[in-house]
Amino acid sequence: MRRYACHMFEAMLRRLLAPAPVTLSAPEAHLALAALLVRIARADGQYDASEVAKIDAVLARLYALSAGDAAMLRASAETLEAEAPDTVRFTRALKAAVSLEDRSGLLQALWAVALADGKRDAEEEQILRMVANLLGLTDRESALARQRVAGSPQ
């Protein structure tokens, strides 16, 4: 199983590093989003239990996964994120795989992870601003996504 996972990661990394934009399959898009969630959580140099739990919860909700399957997807994403190319390629691949209407939901998921530790961090916010732009969303849409996650009034 481990050899299969390594092969899958290598194949996905090759596709992400290809000069032409890639089209991800649904499982690859799920893994790419999970890896981006991990990248956001790790951006401030800390990756704690609250962030891990939030990633698992977000993945379970988004993809109708059991807790165990969500944890397995997150664990795979942690490995991929550590070996993955820059955030730009990840996000561009996700943009191609996800409709514009669904991208604000992705941004809300990313904000949920960024805010899971109870604080706003400059590194996480910087990455989220870039990701929102790469997903074709505005700063205002990003702020609204953050507010929805934080429960703030619009």
C-alpha angles and dihedrals in degrees: 000000000000091000090051091051091050091050091049091051092047092050092048092047090051089052093048091050094049114115093235120067113266130226110220125213115234094262090048091049090051090051092045092052091047090051090049089051089052091048091053091048092050095045094094093051093254127094109181138174094264091057093046090050092048092050090051091048093048093049092047091051097043096046102027092243130160116248090256094050091047090051090049091050090049092049090052089047091053089058093045093046091054091055100032129114124249121312091252094068092045092051095045090053090050091048090056091048099046128061118241090247091058097045094082087058089054090051091050089052090051092049090049089058094043091053096040093098091055098249140084112237126200094224092051092046091050092053092045091052090052093045092050090052092047090050088055094252127131129238087251092055089049091051091049091050090051091048092050090052094045092045092238121150115258 
